[in-house]
Amino acid sequence: MADEKDLQQTPAEEEDDDLILLEDENGNVTRFPFLELVTVDSKPYAVLLPLDDNDEGGVVIVEVVDLGKETEHYDAVLDDALNERIFEQFRKEFSDSYDFG
């Protein structure tokens, strides 16, 4: 999983969103509501909201890799600078939809 960034969800966004299931290196599966898709450097990145209360409003960012035939794979964004650029693009594009506190 990628680094988490601070974000507070507004009441309008608290409805049931599409869930993405991510599996870690230990085989543990975690559910994440999909917030938005952001494009940086011509690559799509999904911004996800952890369901775990211990995450204190952080988001998770993953690269969306199209495998064809309506199949996607999600890769962790390990580069901190890229993660920050993606989050800033998300903030810029969706500032009217979310309270970034």
C-alpha positions, 0 to 999 in steps of 0.5 A: 500500500502507498503512504496515507495522507490526511483527508476528512470525508464530507457527509455527501461522500459517506454513501456506499462507494465501490469497494476495492480489495487489496491483498498485502504480502502476507495474504491479508485482504483489506477493503477500501472504498474508491474515492477518485481516479487521478491522472499524473504523468499519463498514468491513472491512480486510484485514491482510496479511503481505508475502512480501518478506524486506526488510519485517522482519515488518511488515504491510500494511493495505488496505480491502476494497471489495465490488464485488458479484458476489463481486468485491473491490477493495483500497484503500490506507489512507493516513491514518496515524491510521486505519492505527494504529487498525486495527492496534490493533484487529487486535492486540486481536482476535487477541492470542492468535493472533500474537506481537506482540513 
